[in-house]
């Protein structure tokens, strides 16, 4: 039985990762208002503070981004890659994370169809 309280939505977003002085790139594979699962090249350390930068391509404005801070909750080797689960320090909110929440809403609409 799952203990997850919030539904996670599958979507793929290029994501910059900063933790413990290390920087890398990954892909967000699922997200909720309180956390995220990423696929990346290396581990960042369980319980490490992490800052994630989510990148969005806009036809008019170019590349847009939103940052979210959190803590690595778990890591798992996945072939030559790593899956990293992070919990956000505070839930996503419309003032600071409009793009992320918009993408979640679009994904929800696709699930309902």
Secondary structure as UniProt FT lines:
FT   STRAND          9..19
FT   TURN            20..21
FT   STRAND          22..31
FT   STRAND          35..40
FT   TURN            46..47
FT   STRAND          49..58
FT   TURN            59..61
FT   STRAND          62..78
FT   TURN            79..80
FT   STRAND          81..88
FT   TURN            94..96
FT   HELIX           98..112
//
